[in-house]
Amino acid sequence: MASPAWYPRRLIDISKLRERNFLDTKRLVSIDQAHPGHENDRYVTLSHCWGQTRQRLVLTKSEEGRLSNGIRLDELPKTFRHAIELASRLPRVGYVWIDSLCIMQDPDDLSDWLDQSAVMHRVYSESFLNISATAGEHSDVGLFNDRKPEPLWEDDINLNIEGLPGRGPTAPIATKEIVESPVAPAPLGWFSWLRLPFWLFFRPAETPPPPRTNAENPRRSSHEAPPRLTKSGSDLSMRMAESDDIGRCTLIDVSFWDTLVSQAPVNRRGWVLQERLLAPRVLHFCRDQIAWECSEFDAAEGHPPEMPNFQLKSDSIVAESKLKGSDVEKDGARLRQDRLGGDTPDPDPHLIPQGIHAFELWADIVEVYSRTAITNPGDKLIALTGIASWMEARMSKSGKTGYIAGLWDRFLESQLLWQFLLGVC
């Protein structure tokens, strides 16, 4: 990966972290200055919740001189310390960007805050990685905590899959052992899975799939996936005769990603949506496991071969709308098709204006953003500006349009329409 083409006004210099127990925080570059001088020229960003109490250490005019001379690690909140420790172990990473330490926080002078808010999309898009304290409700929770192994367990059963949607070809199975494997501990009981957003993944019982290689799937690593932890339930089992309709199935909660990541504390913040969308890659420190998100795929420790691409919406299971890495035309067209009723063809395909699909994608972004919370109501449009700048570059390919307070002057009338979805709001 090449060096960043642009740097924020301020960064936390961690290049001397291994030499002594303090970090240099200083003005490194501005738009017209040279790049950092040492070889560790990448920077990472941090997404975190400030919490109800004010940060004990923030950048202000009165503190700038002291912080430029160095910050002791023990002065920083636990989440900041953990993020810096992680960053110092990443290849060619010499800097960390944290909002409260890299943007002036003086309440009586917002000039620096306004300047930096205008380039926030570049802060995240030029970063090497966004470290997200996804489960933390404040900055003293930290990233590295004791974890429970149960969320990494899987529930496998042998099931007659004849006639089920999504059934794929299975290898002949000579003899099967069916094991009743109830979900426990039981936030979701064994008999409730038929009513809840679960999906079945099928695979042969005796022969697990081999690890993918780069040649088979260039988007994924050739490293072997970690061992799967399968939880056995009761001792009730029975032998069944040979049958092509018996498949080994893994019960998957398809709302897993939504619960683990999207509805976690940090991602309920309105400001964080742009951080999550614009960063090239995000490492989520969730409750009890770590998750990965980039434009190519999502994964978690409990589901290393990628997440199931479904979500529960309006009491039905539908294809997940993935915003990160979205293709304006392809994903916009799919969103339009979903809005028109799924299998219902467009009533007048010959009348579809060029570039309309980009606005379908924008509407989906605004829908997601509207579910988040903004502490200061005056920040509502500012927190959306970075995504708008990113989106404008994609919309301009299909026709000139201007951004007006959350809307676009092209197709403005249709953007004023809205509907209420039962079970969503």
N, C-alpha and C positions, 0 to 999 in steps of 0.2 A: 504494500500500500504506500502511495506517495505521501510526501509531507503535505500538511494543510496549505491551501492557497491563500488563506486568510486567517488572522488571529484576532481574538477579542482584545479589547483595550487592556484588560488586566488578567493575569493568570497567577495561580499559586505555583511557585517553582519548587518541585520536590526532587530536583536532581541531586541534592546533597543529603537526602534522607538517610542513606546508609552510613554516612560519615558522622552525623551528629544528630542529636535529638531535637532539632528544630528545623523549620521550613522557612525558606525565603519567600515572602509575599511582596511582590513589587510590580511596578508597571513594566511590562516586557515589550510590547509592541502596540502601535496604533496602526491605522490603515496605511499610513505612508512611511512606516518605519521598516527596518530590515527584520528578517525572521530571526528567531532565537539562534544563538551561536553554537550550542552543543548538539550532539547527534541525537539526543532523545527529544525530538522536536514535535512529537505528537502530544495532544492533550485529551483528557477525558472530562466529561461533565457529570454532575450529580443531580438526580431528582430526589427530593425529600419533602416531607411535611414539616413546616415550621412549628406546628403545635400551638396550643393555647397561650403559652408563655412566650415572651419576647426572647429572641436569641441573645445569649449572654455576650457574644462576641460578633460584632458586625463591623463592616467598613464604614467609617464616617470621616469627615474632614479632620476632626480632632484626633482620630486614631490612625489616620493614614501613615503618618511618619513612623509611629511605633511598629505598625504591622509590616511596613516595608523593610524594616530591619530584621524581621523574623518572628515567627509565631511558634511557641512551644506546643508540642503535641498535646500536652495535658491541659492546655487552655481550650482545646476544641471539643465540641460535642462528640459523643461516641460514634455517631454515624459518620461524621466528617473524618475522624481518625481511621475508621475501618475503610472508608473509601480511598483515602490517601495511601493506606497500607497496601490495598489491592492494586491501586494504580502504579505504585512503585515496583510491582512485580510483573508488569505488562511490558512487552517488547517496545522499545523506543518511546515510551511514554515518560515525559519529563515534567508535565504540568497537569494541574487539575483546575477546573472552573467550577466554582460554587457561587450561586447568586448572592448570598448575603456577605461574602468576602470579596467579591469581584465587581460589585455595583455599589455605589454610594447609597447609604440608607438614611441620610439626613432627612428628617420629616419636613424641615422648612426649606429645603432646596431639592427639587425634583429634576433638575436639569440633566444630571448624569443618568438618572434612572430612565428618563424619557429617551435620551440618546441611545442607551443600551437596549431598551425595549424595542426600538425600531430595527435593530440588527439581530434580534434574538434568533431568527431563523438561521442566520449564518453561524451563530455560536454553536448550535446543535448540529447543523448539517456538515460543518467542517471538522467536527470532533471525531476521534477514533472510536469512542465507545461512550454510551451513556450508562452509568451505574445507577440503578434505581433502588432506593430503599422502599420497595413496594409495600411491604407489610407494616412499616413503621408509622405510627401516628404522630411522632415528634422526633427530633434529631438526637435524642439520647437513647433511642431504642437500639441503634447499631445495626450492622449487617450480619454479623456472625453470632448466632445464638444456638443454644441447645435445641435439638430437633427431635421430633417423634418419628420413628421409622414406619408407623402404620400407613401414612399417606402414600408410601412407595409400594405397598402391597398391591397385588392384582387379584381379582376374583375370576378364576377360570372354571368353566363348566363344559361338559359335553352336551350337545343339544341337537335335536332333530331340526335341521334348518330347511327342510323341504318346504318350498313355497314362500320363504321369507324374502323380503326385498333386500337387495344387496348381496344375495348369496353368490359366491364365486365357486369355481370348480375346486373340488377337494380331492386329494389323493385317496385311493382305496384304503380303508382302515380295517384290519383283520379283526381286532377285538378292542372294544372300548371299555374303559372304566368310568362310570359316571360318579362324580363326587359332589355331594351337596355342599356348596361353599357359601354359607351365608355371609353377608357383609357385616363385619363387626370389628371395632366398635361401631355402633349402629346409628349414625345420623340419618342413614337411609336404610331401611330394613329390607330383608330378602324379598318379602312379598310386595314391597312397594315399588320395585323397579319397573314393573309393567306400567305404572301410572306416571313415572317420573322420567326426566330427559336422559334416558340411558340408550346407548347404542351397542350393538354387538359387533366385535371384530372376530372374524373367523380365521383359523389356521389349523393345520394338522396337529394332532395332539402329541405324537411321538417325535416329530422332526421340526424343531424350531427353524424359522427362516434364517438363512446365512446373512452375515452382516453385508450391507451394501458397500460397493467400492465406488471410487470416483468415476470409473468408466461406466458403471451402471446408473449412477446418479451424481452428476458433477456438482450438484448443489450441496452434497453432504460429505462429511468426513469419511475417510476410509477406515478410521479407527473402529474397532469392534465395540458395539453398544455394551453398556454395563450389564451385569447379570440381572435378570428380572426376578423380583421377589414375588412368589405366588403363595398366597395364604390358603391353607387347607382348612376346611370347616369341620363338620361332624364326621364320624366314622361311617356314616351311611353310604354304602356304595353298592353297585350292581353291575354284573357283566352283561354285555349286550352282543348280539351276533353281528356279523359283518354287515355294514350298511354304508352306502355312499352318501346318505342323507344325514349322517351323524358328523358334526363338525366340532372342533375344539374352539370355544368362544371365550373371549375376554369381555367382561362387563365394563363398559366405560361410561362415566358420567359426562355427557357432552357439554354440560355447563361448567366443566372443570376449569377451563381457561378463563371463563367469565368470572367465576368465583375466586380463583387463585390470583388473577392478574387484573382484569378490567375493573372489578368492583373492590379491589384492595384500596386501603386508605390513600396512598399517594396518587392513584389514578382517578380518584374522585375529585381531585383538584383541577380546576379549569386550566391553570397555567401549564399543567404537566402534559396535556394532550399534544401540544406542539413539540414538547421535548421528546415524547414517545414517537411521534410520527416523523420528525425531521432528522433525528439521530440515525446514522447508518445502521447501528446495531444497539440493542438494549439488553443489559443483563439484569434481570429482576431478582432481587432477594426477597422471596415470598415467605409466607409462614410455612415452615417445615420443609421447603425445598426451593431450588433455584430454577428459574425459567429463562429461556433465551428467545429473543424476538428480533427478526431482521426482515428485509424485504423478500427474502427467499423462503423462509419457513419459520414456524414457531415450534418450540420444543420445551419439555420440562423433564426433570429427573424421573418423574413417574411415568412419562411418555416420551422416551428419547427418540423413537422413530417418527416424530412429528405428531402434532395434536390432531384429534378428529375435527374435520371441517364442518361442524354442525353447531347450531345453537337453538335454544328454545325461544320461540317468539309467537305470541298470541295462541298459546296452547298447541303449537305444532312444531315439529323439528324441521328447520330450513337450513340451507347452505349459509355458512357464516360469511358475513360481510367483513372482509379483511381490508382495513384502510392502509396499513403500512405496506408500501411497495405496490400500491394499486396502479393499474394501467387505466389511463383516463378513458380510452375508447372501449376496451374490453370490459372492465369492471363497471364503467358507467352504463354500457349497454345492458349488462346483466341486472344492474339495479333498476333500470327503466323497465325491463321485462318483469322483474319481481313486483314492481309497483303496479303494473298493468294486470297482474294476476297470475304470474308464473307461466303457465302453458298457453295463455291467451296471446295470440299474435298481435303485433302493433296494428291498430285499426287503419292507419294510413301511412304505411312505411315510406311511400314515395314523397310524403310531405314532411318528413323528419328533417329539420334544418341541420346544416353542418355544425358540429361542435356541441350539440345539445347534450351529449353524454357526459361532458365535463361538468355540467351543472347538476346532473343527477348525483355525481360523486360529491360535489360540494354540499348538496342537500343532506347527504348521508353524514358528512363530517359535522355539519351544524347540528344534526340530530344527536350525534354522540356528544358533542360539546355542550349541548343544552342540558344533558343529564349531570354535568359536573357542577361543582360549587366554586364561587368566587368570593373571597372574604370581603374585598372592596368592590361594590357594584360598579364603581367608575372604571375598573380594570376590565370589564367584560369584553369590550371591543378590542382593547389593546392586547389582551391575551390571545385573541384570534388573528391578530395582524400578521404574525409570523407564518401561520398556515396559509393565510390569504396571499402573501408574497410568493410562497412556494407554489400555490395553485395558479396564480396569475401567469407564471411562466408556461404552464401547461395549457391554459386556456388560450393564450395568445397564438398558439399554433393553428387554431381553427377559427380565428377571427378576433378583431380588436374588441376589447371590453374593458370597462373601468370598475374599480371596486368602490362601493359606496356603503360604508357602515354595515358590513356583514352581508351585503347583497351585491349583485353585479348589474350594471346598466343594460346589458344584453339579456333578453328574456326576463326583464324585471317583473312583468305582470305575473308570470307563472311562479316566480319565487315568493310571491305574497300569499300563495295558496297553502293550506295546511290541513291536516286531518288528525283525528284522535284515534289511536290504536288501543283497543281494549287489552289490558294485561301488560302494557308497556309503560304508560305514564302513571 
